[in-house]
Amino acid sequence: MTHRRSTLPVAAGVILAVALTGCSGFGGGGDDESEPGSLTFTTWASESEQAAFEELIAEFESSHEGASVELNVVPYDQMFSNIDAQLSSGEAPDVFRVDYGNLGVYSSQEQLLDLSDYVTEEEADAFTPAFWEAVSYDGVPYGVPHQTDVSALLLNLPLMEAAGITDIPTTLEDAWTWEEFADVAARLRASLPAEQYPFVYNWQLGGTPRWLSWVFQADGALLEDDGTTPAIDSPEAAKALDFTKSFFDNGWVPPTSSVKSATYADAFFTEGTVAMAFAGSFLVPDIDNLADFEWTATPMPVDERGATDLGGNALVATAETDEADLAVEFLEFMASPQNMTAFCAATNELPTRVDIDPADIRFAVRPDVMPVFVEQATTIQPSDVKQLTSPYLAEIAVGMQDQLEQAFVSGQGTDETLAGIAAAVEQATD
């Protein structure tokens, strides 16, 4: 979710994509003779994201004489409560940013501009199919996939070396298995002082659905293929829950780093509280700026298969905007090959177009670690995407957070926890 805290894959089609091509522009629906107008654009953003947005907005205004875009940057934790209130009062921005996990909440309620009359089939095909599916509801597109972001595992090299751990995987082929990862965590626990911990996982607050990466790695699922029936009460999910509960039972993670923690995983890492941290690539610039130690990245552990979270965001226009044509032009501009490449390069994020090869992007910060994230993105399967972009996920995540907190902090049993998550699914999809 690149929210403060961003899954859909950059699938093999993106990784093996062809060279950059031009964008012909969204078709129909527009009125080329209309007078330029003004747009309001609300988003959350890291420092690098805000700078990239500001630069691209200036370019958009320059290329659309007389048009203006007012950028409103808010904290992620306030983003959607603000949007909900503004939609209810008729004062919503013309355009806003939304993570894929929350997009279905708005598209399923007809609160977003239907882009069907603006986008040709050829233009839709320029995006990775799974991402285009993520911005669509019942086959209708309600936004453009702007970028994606996935998590990998960051390592504090001095602390790893002090524990005698120097053989660090650099590719998915060599990624640690769950058993090997547990061994690394145990060795770190024995090496570190009591106030430091082997690792931290990034499931805090809005990141609760990232726990599902472990379920997917065990070859389990949250939902059945129909998208509404719970699939979480399974041996695979039980294996994932037992493993993640062991993080707390064994003292491998800070006790204050559970799903309701107010401290994000990257903060534990940069302050030196942990030796390893699961983090999204969009945080690389901030981490590189704050960490005063040498660090690198390695793929997430694998069990039956590899998996990671579906981070990233779409850009959408609200259904009631008075500037629909200009809003669509802005979405087109932001999602063009050239501008998407520029945004991803500046923010260490990944593209959602099939005509951009992430390997060709000149990332602004720590380009040496970005290949790990690019390869990690290939582990997400279409079935993961369907579940992580479900219109019910936001509501399910509330119940999931409560249940995981009980399991991790209060010792609630595995069966009871999974039954509770299944009940949350049933309630959300009823």
Secondary structure, 3 states (H helix, E strand, C coil): CCCCCCCCCCCHHHHCCCCCCCCCCCCCCCCCCCCCCEEEEEECCCHHHHHHHHHHHHHHHHHCCCCEEEEEECCHHHHHHHHHHHHHHCCCCCEEEEEHHHHHHHHCCCCECCCCCCCCHHHHCCECHHHHHHCEECCEECCEEEEEECEEEEEEHHHHHHCCCCCCCCCHHHCCEHHHHHHHHHHHHHHCCCCCEEEECCCCHHHHHHHHHHHHHCCCCCECCCCCCECCCCHHHHHHHHHHHHHHHCCCCCCCCCCCCCCCHHHHHHCCCEEEEEEEHHHHHHHHHHCCCCEEEECCCECCCCCCCCEEEEEEEECCCCCHHHHHHHHHHHCCHHHHHHHHHHHCCECCECCCCHHHCCCCCCCCCHHHHHHHHHHCCHHHHHHHCCCCHHHHHHHHHHHHHHHHHHCCCHHHHHHHHHHHHHHHHC
